[in-house]
Amino acid sequence: MVEKPQLKKRTGLGKGLSALLEDTERTLSTDATEVVAGRIYEIPLEQIQANPFQPRTDFDRTALEELAESIRVQGIIQPITVRQLQPGSYQLIAGERRLKASKMAGLTHIPAYVRTANDQQMLEMALIENIQREELNPIEIALCYQRLITECHLKQEELGQRVGKNRTTVTNYLRLLKLPPDIQAGLRDRQLTMGHARALINVENVATQLALYKKIVEEQWSVRKTEQVVRELLLGSSKEKQTPAKPPLNPEIIQLQNRLSSRYGTRVQIVRNAQGKGEIKIPFFSDEDLNRILELLET
């Protein structure tokens, strides 16, 4: 005999979802076999399992308590998203903060969209929902992007379309993962911004990167000052490699060289002779790095 689910009509939600949706009867069912994907149901909290693909495990306790208090007063405004495993059993896809806060608020049921999803789709939806709804630091965003590429087999352009970002923005986040662990930790702990980190990426020497990072934190450098110091550093390094026979670059060429270096994430060099002829050198360090640069050249 099939056990009927404990699906419940929306009551006691204060000014939340029940105040926004008038036709609740159409989205409720009295038989578990009648649960329809794409509709909203009031599902008992005890029937919802955690998402094994949840990309974030650290939730701020104070923020959860504030959300729980809001739910007590206003109810659930935005339903969570689940998939049905079997009659009377669901698995969370997105909305873990809302689920945790609802338990803290003493709710027994929660409104939920029921979706059809396999494991890969579960991971993709959880990662994208995490990126769009949580206040993530740049490293957490970069790690989510990397997982979407490697585990969901998305190309950077497809990823950009999924998360509503252009490919250059996605590339800039992914490049953060090439920074030394200490600087990544500083980004995670918000000791420096993504603007600082993007400037440091252009420095090839790890020891120099770490020395600059220490200065940024201790002396509270602005992003503009960091960029200026890095430009001067790159310019000085470039001058050291020039032979006396080569004519010096004029300021416009230097500015263009710095712009190209920033865009392609590597030290671009413009070489000219006395007659004005020359070449642009864009170094790369692996096949993956070459493909990244080729993608940027196509944009």
Secondary structure, 3 states (H helix, E strand, C coil): CCCCCCCCCCCCCCCCHHHHCCCCHHHCCCCHHHCCCCCEEEEEHHHEECCCCCCCCCCCHHHHHHHHHHHHHHCCCCCEEEEEEECCEEEEEECHHHHHHHHHCCCCEEEEEEECCCHHHHHHHHHHHHHHHCCCCHHHHHHHHHHHHHHCCCCHHHHHHHHCCCHHHHHHHHHHHHCCHHHHHHHHCCCCCHHHHHHHHCCCCHHHHHHHHHHHHHHCCCHHHHHHHHHHHHHHHHHHHCCCCCCCCCHHHHHHHHHHHHHHCCCCEEEECCCCCEEEECCCCCHHHHHHHHHHHHC
